[in-house]
Amino acid sequence: MYFKHVPNIVKPLAKDLIFDLPNEDQNLFLTFDDGPHPEITPWVMDELDRFDAKATFFLIGKNVVEYPELLEELLERGHAIGNHSHSHKSGWKTANTDYFSDVEACANHVQSTLFRPPYGEISRSQSVHLKKEYKIILWSDLSADFDAAYTADDCVRFATSKVKSGSIVVFHDSEKAWPRLEAALPRCLEYYSSKRLKMAPIHLY
């Protein structure tokens, strides 16, 4: 079980974590996890370009090692990047020393002050330690594009029904998500644009 929309009651209980970024500029923050992928990430960038949209890509270190040119292209095209660990370990299932080592291994390839825990699973002790170096970014709205139990229509609904200025929305540029992402992302981008939401990268220092 996971939340498609993080309940407001949860946020005060996890003060080290960022679930949204309220602002007066109508900025919406799209994020993409688990890349870079050699075919899907370039497609995502092209779709974003069609709407003059920028996003934040939370990258897995081992994928960056395999496709370093895609990290450079993301930056050249004006997107932000974040650390998503080197090998996508769950904080709930990994000893702290191993977890921190995995985050550090990713940091050798992804220079960013942003971190998103894989699966959104991070312990209190892990967040207390990592917040010394990172802004820990969760989300307000999850498209669930990775979940084969849902259709692209479902993903569009999850990613649009509650969004507003300041929302952080999660998609995935991964093979697992592709069967739903391909149809859902263009529709979501059209919706955000119609609502005059500016799709901006996350820049926190």
Order of alpha helices (4+ residues) and beta strands (2+ residues): beta-beta-alpha-beta-alpha-alpha-beta-alpha-beta-alpha-beta-beta-alpha-beta-alpha-beta
